[in-house]
Amino acid sequence: AATFTLTTSTTGTPGALAYKWQRQTATATRAWKDITASLDTGVTYADFTTATLALSGLADASLDGYKYRVVITSAGGTEEVISDGAATITFGT
């Protein structure tokens, strides 16, 4: 099991924030996919619309090299923010 936690701050009056986690496979260079509960076989994603992304059920290294990021939008009109950089899952040998 793993948990990715985002800490963020905003300026102005953002209103309610909306979070959309995305992932990129190790072989894709530009293709980010929105995360859903069952996006990847054998893995369960949870909390993918919050500031914390959780995954469980991973029984092997099939997600080695996958990258994760979050897109944040606000109800108050503050511009969309895409996380700077990405968290990468790496399995030891």
Secondary structure as the mmCIF struct_conf table of DSSP 4:
data_model
#
loop_
_struct_conf.conf_type_id
_struct_conf.id
_struct_conf.beg_label_comp_id
_struct_conf.beg_label_asym_id
_struct_conf.beg_label_seq_id
_struct_conf.end_label_comp_id
_struct_conf.end_label_asym_id
_struct_conf.end_label_seq_id
STRN STRN1 ALA A 2 THR A 5
BEND BEND1 GLY A 12 GLY A 12
BEND BEND2 ALA A 16 ALA A 16
STRN STRN2 LEU A 17 GLN A 24
BEND BEND3 ALA A 26 THR A 27
BEND BEND4 THR A 29 ARG A 30
STRN STRN3 LYS A 33 ASP A 34
TURN_TY1_P TURN_TY1_P1 ALA A 37 SER A 38
BEND BEND5 LEU A 39 ASP A 40
TURN_TY1_P TURN_TY1_P2 THR A 41 GLY A 42
STRN STRN4 THR A 44 ALA A 46
TURN_TY1_P TURN_TY1_P3 PHE A 48 THR A 49
BEND BEND6 THR A 50 ALA A 51
STRN STRN5 THR A 52 SER A 56
BEND BEND7 ASP A 60 ALA A 61
TURN_TY1_P TURN_TY1_P4 SER A 62 GLY A 65
STRN STRN6 LYS A 67 SER A 74
TURN_TY1_P TURN_TY1_P5 ALA A 75 GLY A 76
HELX_LH_PP_P HELX_LH_PP_P1 THR A 78 GLU A 80
STRN STRN7 VAL A 81 ILE A 82
BEND BEND8 ASP A 84 GLY A 85
STRN STRN8 ALA A 87 THR A 88
#
